Amino acid sequence: MTDPARLIADLRSDTVTTPTPAMREAMAQAPVGDDVYGEDPTVNELQAEVARLTGHEAGLFMPSGTMTNQVAIALHTRRGEEVICAEGSHIYEWELGMMATFSGVVPRFVPAPLGVPAPEDVRAAIRRSIHQSPSGLISLENTHNKAGGTVIPLDVLAGIRAVATEEGLPLHLDGARVVNAAVALNVPLRDVTGLFDTVSVCLSKGLGAPVGSVLVGSAAQMRQAHRYRKMMGGGMRQAGVLAAAALVALREGPTRLAEDHRRTRELAHALVNAGFDVNLNAVQTNIIYAAVPDAAAHAARWTEQGVLCNALGPDSVRFVLHHQVDDEALAGAIRVLTA
């Protein structure tokens, strides 16, 4: 870790942001109650607002996106079934085998160039044979983290929704950065989220809240989700102090995302001009994956020079932009990374 006094920009993730003064003030003033009993007014306000914005009936606040995703999988599946998901999906790559551990299900991957699975490939992945694990759920990720923060086009979403409906399968969205997707598409959030049975909306990534995600769906689903959340240890009692910050993030964060995306493109072009291999077609929101030989050594050197980033393999470094990287910090980061 670099000396804080020498820090130029923390580009490891958009989860590293600290609460803004407005968030801290809201946390200090938030009315609270016991959320396990459903009595925290600030949590209830947050849940209702996320549900409204996403076009769903109800929501449930949880500590993390991993929990909201895994609760959704538990809601939709039975043990021994498969979850159809795009290759590289977060629910498989970064959620520690929880779908198998908690729900007793396994993934069935479909090809996803630039993180976008084709409806016909999703249909082809559906299993009905008595000799195979049956399909229980289709899950998409938007934006797709491992593909580079890429966005699923609306016509593809509609096509996969049609497949799910025709085949009688539920459709879940891992929307860790779904607001980034809506901003990139220049459409209301509900246009991206309304086609799904359940959606996980993370508030602690691009939007900048310190903690939390909201799962949205029907009221009946959220009553069952409340039980699964409790089973996972996600009952946070007087969670209004966290929900208050999340409300500020939800209301103020989306207006900043276009600037994050602009800065991300600027950094990507600077890396390419410096000789690094970046697929610019994948730079659609706030994430960059650069091919960097001896990635760990480069990341360590850049960290010592005040630019934090993550080596995610022997020859891959990820950079993530967020609202606490302004133009001055971006310029400093480019100087270090391209020297």
Secondary structure, DSSP 8 states (H G I E B T S, - for coil): ---GGG--EE-S-TT-----HHHHHHHHH-----GGGT--HHHHHHHHHHHHHHT-SEEEEES-HHHHHHHHHHHH--TT-EEEEETT-HHHHSSTTHHHHHH--EEEEE--GGG---HHHHHHH----TTS--EEEEEEESSBTTTTSB---HHHHHHHHHHHHHHT--EEEEETTHHHHHHHHTS-HHHHHTTSSEEEEESSSTT--SS-EEEEE-HHHHHHHHHHHHHTT---SSTHHHHHHHHHHHHHTHHHHHHHHHHHHHHHHHHHHTT-EE-GGG-SSSEEEEE-TTHHHHHHHHHHTTEE-EE-STTEEEEE--TT--HHHHHHHHHHHT-
